[in-house]
């Protein structure tokens, strides 16, 4: 019988496969103003938010590297930007005291914006100067809005992949100190 840690790794591997499948088939056709959502980036943000910076970075790298196999840009650009964005989402979750209903949308949108701009920056440094245009900025903004709309649907899938040990499902981020007990009359 498989232990929880092994099952979790299998679910996360299946999630990387699902992300690549959705990104390259369904969402490449479901475009808004000619722009596709970035499912891998949003899922990296979700994993980072629910499990912390390291998990977000690792998942982001795996998902980004897999997505890179289907892009015409140099291999590793998506891996690097997904990884950095997932790590950043994990850092943000450390500073939050409570979970709210709007957090997935906000993180999906901000993550999409930061990840998209990071992709352009890294690609430009890697010699893809043709991505440094106003059109690319327009694409990033539209994709970020699309990512924000999609995030509430994707965050629960990330929770499933992480399993019951997920930190983010507990509501409060930090454990509260125990209240002092009143002295009992003796």
PAGUPA-551908 format. One record per residue: y, x, z of N, C-alpha, C in turn; residue number from 1. Coordinates in pm, whole numbers, plus 50000, padded with zeros to 5 digits. Layout:
// PAGUPA-551908
     nyy     nxx     nzz    cayy    caxx    cazz     cyy     cxx     czz     k
       Y       X       Z       Y       X       Z       Y       X       Z   NUM
...
//
This chain:
// PAGUPA-551908
     nyy     nxx     nzz    cayy    caxx    cazz     cyy     cxx     czz     k
   49882   50085   50000   50000   50000   50000   50125   50089   50000     1
   50225   50050   49923   50347   50128   49911   50442   50100   50026     2
   50505   50205   50075   50601   50184   50182   50734   50137   50123     3
   50826   50097   50210   50954   50041   50167   51038   50140   50086     4
   51034   50267   50124   51112   50368   50053   51063   50384   49908     5
   50934   50383   49888   50877   50395   49754   50909   50271   49671     6
   50896   50152   49732   50929   50028   49661   51077   50026   49621     7
   51160   50075   49708   51303   50079   49680   51332   50170   49560     8
   51267   50285   49555   51286   50376   49442   51237   50313   49312     9
   51126   50241   49319   51075   50172   49200   51174   50066   49154    10
   51228   49987   49250   51325   49884   49213   51451   49945   49153    11
   51499   50057   49208   51617   50123   49153   51590   50179   49013    12
   51470   50232   48992   51433   50278   48857   51428   50163   48758    13
   51373   50050   48802   51372   49931   48717   51514   49882   48690    14
   51600   49897   48788   51740   49856   48770   51810   49943   48666    15
   51784   50073   48667   51842   50161   48564   51793   50116   48427    16
   51664   50087   48415   51609   50039   48288   51674   49908   48247    17
   51689   49815   48341   51751   49685   48313   51896   49702   48270    18
   51969   49791   48336   52109   49817   48301   52119   49866   48157    19
   52036   49962   48121   52039   50016   47984   52001   49907   47884    20
   51900   49830   47917   51857   49723   47828   51968   49620   47807    21
   52030   49575   47916   52138   49477   47905   52259   49534   47831    22
   52294   49657   47863   52412   49718   47802   52394   49736   47651    23
   52277   49777   47609   52256   49809   47468   52215   49688   47384    24
   52176   49578   47447   52134   49461   47369   52229   49344   47393    25
   52218   49281   47506   52293   49158   47534   52445   49181   47537    26
   52489   49277   47618   52634   49294   47635   52701   49366   47519    27
   52624   49427   47432   52686   49483   47312   52723   49371   47216    28
   52662   49254   47234   52695   49137   47152   52791   49041   47222    29
   52789   49037   47354   52878   48949   47430   53012   49020   47455    30
   53096   49019   47358   53223   49090   47367   53338   48993   47390    31
   53436   49039   47464   53560   48965   47486   53671   49046   47420    32
   53738   48987   47323   53840   49057   47245   53786   49188   47186    33
   53660   49185   47148   53598   49302   47086   53552   49409   47183    34
   53553   49380   47312   53520   49479   47415   53399   49431   47495    35
   53303   49521   47517   53184   49491   47596   53206   49531   47741    36
   53142   49459   47831   53145   49496   47973   53064   49624   47992    37
   53094   49694   48099   53021   49817   48129   52929   49792   48249    38
   52812   49738   48218   52716   49696   48321   52674   49814   48409    39
   52649   49929   48349   52607   50047   48426   52712   50091   48526    40
   52837   50086   48485   52946   50126   48574   52959   50028   48691    41
   52954   49899   48661   52964   49799   48768   52846   49811   48864    42
   52728   49836   48812   52611   49850   48899   52621   49976   48985    43
   52679   50082   48931   52701   50204   49010   52798   50178   49124    44
   52901   50100   49094   52998   50060   49198   52928   49976   49304    45
   52844   49882   49260   52773   49795   49355   52680   49874   49446    46
   52606   49968   49389   52516   50051   49469   52596   50137   49566    47
   52705   50197   49519   52791   50277   49606   52849   50195   49719    48
   52894   50075   49688   52951   49987   49789   52849   49945   49893    49
   52729   49914   49849   52626   49866   49941   52555   49977   50019    50
   52544   50096   49958   52464   50201   50020   52539   50328   50053    51
   52660   50342   50008   52736   50462   50041   52756   50555   49923    52
   52839   50658   49942   52879   50747   49833   52764   50819   49764    53
   52672   50872   49842   52563   50950   49782   52475   50864   49693    54
   52438   50746   49741   52354   50656   49661   52428   50611   49535    55
   52559   50583   49547   52638   50544   49431   52644   50654   49327    56
   52659   50778   49374   52666   50891   49282   52532   50914   49212    57
   52423   50907   49287   52290   50931   49229   52255   50821   49128    58
   52276   50696   49167   52247   50587   49073   52339   50596   48952    59
   52466   50624   48976   52561   50636   48866   52521   50744   48768    60
   52475   50858   48820   52432   50965   48730   52313   50922   48646    61
   52213   50859   48712   52092   50818   48639   52125   50713   48533    62
   52202   50612   48571   52238   50506   48476   52327   50561   48365    63
   52423   50643   48401   52514   50700   48301   52442   50791   48203    64
   52351   50871   48254   52275   50961   48166   52189   50879   48068    65
   52129   50772   48118   52048   50687   48031   52135   50619   47925    66
   52252   50573   47963   52345   50510   47868   52394   50614   47767    67
   52416   50737   47812   52463   50844   47722   52371   50865   47602    68
   52244   50835   47618   52149   50852   47508   52179   50761   47390    69
   52258   50655   47415   52290   50558   47310   52432   50571   47258    70
   52510   50663   47310   52649   50680   47269   52664   50798   47175    71
   52775   50798   47102   52802   50908   47009   52889   51016   47072    72
   52925   51000   47196   53002   51102   47267   52906   51206   47325    73
   52957   51320   47367   52868   51422   47425   52789   51368   47545    74
   52664   51409   47553   52577   51364   47663   52632   51416   47796    75
   52637   51327   47891   52681   51363   48025   52815   51303   48064    76
   52891   51254   47968   53022   51199   48002   53008   51071   48084    77
   52923   50980   48040   52900   50858   48118   52835   50892   48251    78
   52742   50986   48251   52676   51026   48376   52778   51075   48478    79
   52871   51158   48432   52973   51210   48523   53068   51102   48571    80
   53117   51018   48481   53213   50916   48523   53148   50806   48607    81
   53027   50763   48574   52957   50664   48657   52931   50722   48795    82
   52892   50848   48798   52863   50914   48924   52987   50922   49013    83
   53098   50965   48955   53222   50975   49033   53270   50837   49079    84
   53257   50737   48994   53302   50603   49029   53213   50543   49137    85
   53081   50561   49126   52990   50513   49230   53016   50581   49363    86
   53044   50711   49358   53077   50785   49480   53207   50731   49541    87
   53306   50707   49456   53433   50653   49504   53418   50516   49568    88
   53335   50431   49509   53311   50298   49568   53243   50313   49704    89
   53156   50411   49717   53093   50437   49846   53194   50482   49950    90
   53292   50562   49909   53397   50605   50002   53484   50487   50045    91
   53511   50397   49951   53592   50279   49983   53521   50194   50087    92
   53390   50177   50071   53318   50091   50167   53320   50148   50308    93
   53334   50278   50322   53340   50337   50455   53466   50295   50530    94
   53573   50264   50454   53699   50226   50516   53717   50077   50536    95
   53624   49996   50489   53638   49852   50504   53573   49805   50633    96
   53642   49717   50702   53590   49667   50829   53508   49539   50811    97
   53540   49460   50711   53469   49334   50689   53447   49312   50541    98
   53346   49235   50511   53317   49198   50373   53385   49065   50343    99
   53442   49054   50224   53505   48930   50180   53446   48889   50046   100
   53462   48764   50012   53405   48711   49888   53464   48777   49764   101
   53586   48825   49773   53654   48880   49657   53629   49030   49636   102
   53563   49095   49729   53539   49240   49720   53463   49278   49593   103
   53353   49211   49556   53284   49252   49433   53373   49249   49309   104
   53452   49143   49294   53542   49135   49178   53646   49246   49181   105
   53705   49269   49297   53808   49373   49308   53748   49510   49278   106
   53634   49539   49337   53571   49668   49313   53522   49681   49169   107
   53471   49573   49112   53429   49576   48972   53546   49606   48880   108
   53659   49541   48904   53777   49564   48822   53836   49702   48839   109
   53855   49743   48964   53911   49876   48990   53813   49984   48943   110
   53684   49963   48970   53583   50059   48924   53581   50069   48773   111
   53594   49955   48705   53599   49956   48559   53720   50030   48507   112
   53833   50011   48572   53956   50079   48531   53946   50230   48556   113
   53905   50267   48677   53894   50409   48712   53786   50476   48627   114
   53671   50410   48613   53563   50468   48533   53600   50481   48386   115
   53667   50380   48332   53709   50386   48192   53811   50495   48166   116
   53910   50505   48256   54009   50611   48242   53946   50748   48263   117
   53852   50756   48357   53779   50881   48379   53698   50921   48257   118
   53637   50823   48192   53560   50850   48070   53652   50909   47963   119
   53768   50848   47943   53863   50899   47844   53906   51041   47878   120
   53937   51064   48004   53982   51197   48048   53873   51302   48026   121
   53752   51274   48072   53641   51370   48059   53608   51392   47912   122
   53607   51283   47832   53576   51296   47690   53683   51379   47618   123
   53809   51362   47658   53917   51440   47597   53901   51588   47630   124
   53868   51618   47754   53845   51757   47795   53725   51815   47720   125
   53626   51729   47690   53506   51775   47619   53526   51783   47467   126
   53649   51758   47422   53677   51775   47280   53684   51648   47198   127
   53681   51534   47263   53689   51405   47194   53833   51352   47200   128
   53927   51426   47141   54069   51389   47148   54098   51253   47085   129
   54011   51206   46995   54033   51078   46930   54025   50960   47027   130
   53977   50981   47149   53972   50873   47249   54103   50859   47326   131
   54193   50951   47310   54320   50949   47383   54424   50871   47301   132
   54408   50737   47300   54497   50650   47224   54535   50527   47305   133
   54635   50456   47259   54672   50330   47324   54563   50224   47305   134
   54494   50230   47192   54384   50138   47169   54274   50159   47275   135
   54243   50282   47306   54141   50311   47407   54186   50259   47544   136
   54314   50270   47574   54368   50218   47700   54354   50066   47703   137
   54381   50000   47591   54364   49854   47581   54219   49816   47607   138
   54126   49891   47549   53984   49865   47568   53946   49879   47715   139
   53998   49983   47781   53966   50006   47922   54016   49890   48009   140
   54137   49843   47982   54194   49733   48062   54113   49604   48041   141
   54081   49571   47918   54002   49450   47891   53863   49464   47953   142
   53802   49580   47940   53669   49602   47999   53674   49591   48151   143
   53782   49639   48213   53795   49630   48358   53803   49484   48404   144
   53875   49402   48330   53883   49259   48364   53745   49195   48344   145
   53679   49228   48237   53544   49178   48211   53449   49221   48323   146
   53459   49346   48364   53376   49398   48474   53403   49323   48604   147
   53531   49290   48629   53566   49217   48751   53503   49077   48751   148
   53499   49013   48636   53439   48880   48625   53287   48889   48641   149
   53229   48993   48590   53084   49010   48592   53031   49060   48728   150
   53113   49130   48803   53068   49193   48928   53003   49098   49028   151
   53057   48978   49054   52990   48890   49151   52848   48851   49110   152
   52817   48859   48982   52681   48830   48936   52590   48952   48949   153
   52649   49071   48940   52568   49194   48943   52546   49249   49084   154
   52640   49228   49174   52625   49282   49309   52499   49231   49380   155
   52462   49102   49369   52336   49059   49432   52212   49126   49373   156
   52217   49159   49245   52103   49230   49184   52091   49369   49245   157
   52205   49433   49269   52203   49563   49337   52146   49549   49478   158
   52183   49441   49546   52127   49416   49679   51977   49401   49677   159
   51924   49334   49575   51779   49320   49561   51714   49457   49543   160
   51775   49540   49458   51716   49671   49430   51714   49759   49554   161
   51817   49749   49634   51825   49830   49755   51725   49781   49859   162
   51706   49651   49866   51611   49595   49961   51676   49554   50090   163
   51594   49519   50185   51644   49463   50310   51718   49564   50397   164
   51709   49691   50364   51778   49793   50443   51925   49807   50407   165
   51973   49729   50310   52109   49748   50259   52212   49737   50371   166
   52297   49838   50380   52402   49841   50482   52505   49732   50461   167
   52540   49704   50336   52652   49617   50307   52622   49471   50335   168
   52497   49433   50354   52464   49294   50374   52486   49248   50518   169
   52529   49336   50605   52542   49300   50744   52679   49246   50780   170
   52770   49235   50684   52903   49181   50714   52995   49288   50768   171
   52981   49321   50895   53066   49424   50955   53019   49561   50912   172
   53114   49649   50881   53079   49782   50830   53043   49877   50944   173
   53118   49868   51052   53095   49960   51163   53042   49882   51282   174
   52946   49939   51352   52899   49868   51471   53010   49863   51576   175
   53020   49751   51640   53122   49736   51743   53070   49795   51873   176
   53161   49855   51948   53116   49908   52077   53077   49792   52169   177
   52982   49818   52253   52937   49715   52347   53051   49683   52444   178
   53066   49554   52471   53170   49511   52564   53129   49551   52705   179
   53225   49598   52785   53189   49635   52922   53144   49513   53000   180
   53043   49532   53079   52991   49421   53160   53073   49409   53287   181
   53100   49285   53328   53173   49270   53455   53084   49313   53571   182
   53150   49368   53668   53074   49414   53785   53014   49293   53854   183
   52888   49306   53891   52822   49195   53958   52843   49208   54108   184
   52878   49095   54168   52898   49102   54314   52764   49128   54383   185
   52764   49221   54472   52639   49255   54539   52638   49209   54680   186
//
